[in-house]
Amino acid sequence: MTYENDPVYQMAVKQLTESAKILNLPEDVVEVLKHPERLLHVKIPVKLDNGRIAVFHGWRSQHNSALGPYKGGIRYHPNVTEGEVVALSMWMTWKNALAGIPYGGGKGGVKVNPKELSPRELEELSRKYFAAISRIVGEDIDIPAPDVYTNPQTMAWYMDEYSKIVGYNAWGVVTAKPKEIGGLYARIVSTGLGTAIAAREAAKRVLDGVENKTVAVQGFGNVGMYAAKYLSEWGAKVVAVTDSKGGVYNPAGLNVEELIKVKEETGAVANYKDYKKTITNEEILELDVDILIPAAVENVITKDNAPRVKAKIISEGANGPTTPEADEILRKKGAVVVPDILANAGGVVMSWIEWANNRMGNWLTEEEALARLEKKMVENFNTVYNEWQKRFHEYPMRVAAYAIAVERVVTAMKLRGWI
């Protein structure tokens, strides 16, 4: 199995084995969980606009279905590997289990630079990829969603191609579709909203709520933007924001609505005018604020800067922004790091709501969808926080979250007689 040598896969296995050790799981059970239930590798020939045929490679990994159909995104990227896709499918198993939704874990990827393809070429690639995996996906089998460099338009192509194959409108075969064909607008805000809810619920535990508490947001894309928006609406004071081009700081607070407008119109928050000084992506992590939202890239809080991080709550909008060494340093300082697997699960929770809505014939309003997301995120946070304090308090919250998720999957496997 070539994926076993992939460093991303090895990282996922390390996290699994650490959780298994805490839970005293037998080695044979760990061996079952190390590998996907099914891994499909497909060839995708695409006729380019210049008449040449290019061959791309794609994968779909279905890691575990003990809790329900496989669920996870599909990414287009030149660095996609089989091992990465398998690792991501494993992480989706834990993420969905922790979210308490009836899904297992899956993930897909195509090794391609989509920026080098024309819109027609990209559509052909998307349709052929989904046709190639169509025999192993379906509303009750495996429900893909967007990921890196895929979007609602990609999902529309997938849904249409699958519908042609099966002979009916299969609205629920993918999630995060355009609103006009069974999607929910709420899906756009869901990950940022979920990250904000996680910060708010943590603040209730350690800060007496978010009102008048200071917030810094690293990364002002979709997740950071909506996390800032909702925290501001709940009475918090967003004092600093950065994106890839720089950032702004004002201890008196920033106007988040104006920041969003500036970002959308100019592409950079640095063009916002009402600030006291500019700030870098490195400096924002060490600001004296109550709440920090790292919503940019991975590995930004490390053992080197963690001793200088002053925030009492870190709610991870990005995937993997805090290294394990930094996690332990922050735990000893008394900071609460709400891990990505819990904090940024709003997207997959809303995907579940969209999928259920499709199965019911699109019955929910946008307001009802957002209310259900909030209820689920609050419930998930409180369950994980209480379990962490009760059973795993000597570890960072992330380690506890993985242990809880693995335990849920193993319990389901035992109940079904798989192990």
Stockholm file with secondary structure:
# STOCKHOLM 1.0

chainA/1-419         MTYENDPVYQMAVKQLTESAKILNLPEDVVEVLKHPERLLHVKIPVKLDNGRIAVFHGWRSQHNSALGPYKGGIRYHPNVTEGEVVALSMWMTWKNALAGIPYGGGKGGVKVNPKELSPRELEELSRKYFAAISRIVGEDIDIPAPDVYTNPQTMAWYMDEYSKIVGYNAWGVVTAKPKEIGGLYARIVSTGLGTAIAAREAAKRVLDGVENKTVAVQGFGNVGMYAAKYLSEWGAKVVAVTDSKGGVYNPAGLNVEELIKVKEETGAVANYKDYKKTITNEEILELDVDILIPAAVENVITKDNAPRVKAKIISEGANGPTTPEADEILRKKGAVVVPDILANAGGVVMSWIEWANNRMGNWLTEEEALARLEKKMVENFNTVYNEWQKRFHEYPMRVAAYAIAVERVVTAMKLRGWI
#=GR chainA/1-419 SS CGGGGCHHHHHHHHHHHHHHHHHTCCHHHHHHHHSCSEEEEEEEEEECTTSCEEEEEEEEEEEECSSSSEEEEEEEETTCCHHHHHHHHHHHHHHHHHHTCSCEEEEEEEECCGGGSCHHHHHHHHHHHHHHHGGGCBTTTEEEEECTTCCHHHHHHHHHHHHHHHTSCCGGGSSSCCGGGTCCTHHHHHHHHHHHHHHHHHHHHHTSCSTTCEEEEECCSHHHHHHHHHHHHTTCEEEEEEETTEEEECTTCCCHHHHHHHHHHHSCGGGCCSCSEEECTTGGGGSSCSEEEECSCSSCBCTTTGGGCCCSEEECCSSSCBCHHHHHHHHHHTCEEECHHHHTTHHHHHHHHHHHHHHTTSCCCHHHHHHHHHHHHHHHHHHHHHHHHHHCTTSCHHHHHHHHHHHHHHHHHHHTTCC
#=GC SS_cons         CGGGGCHHHHHHHHHHHHHHHHHTCCHHHHHHHHSCSEEEEEEEEEECTTSCEEEEEEEEEEEECSSSSEEEEEEEETTCCHHHHHHHHHHHHHHHHHHTCSCEEEEEEEECCGGGSCHHHHHHHHHHHHHHHGGGCBTTTEEEEECTTCCHHHHHHHHHHHHHHHTSCCGGGSSSCCGGGTCCTHHHHHHHHHHHHHHHHHHHHHTSCSTTCEEEEECCSHHHHHHHHHHHHTTCEEEEEEETTEEEECTTCCCHHHHHHHHHHHSCGGGCCSCSEEECTTGGGGSSCSEEEECSCSSCBCTTTGGGCCCSEEECCSSSCBCHHHHHHHHHHTCEEECHHHHTTHHHHHHHHHHHHHHTTSCCCHHHHHHHHHHHHHHHHHHHHHHHHHHCTTSCHHHHHHHHHHHHHHHHHHHTTCC
//
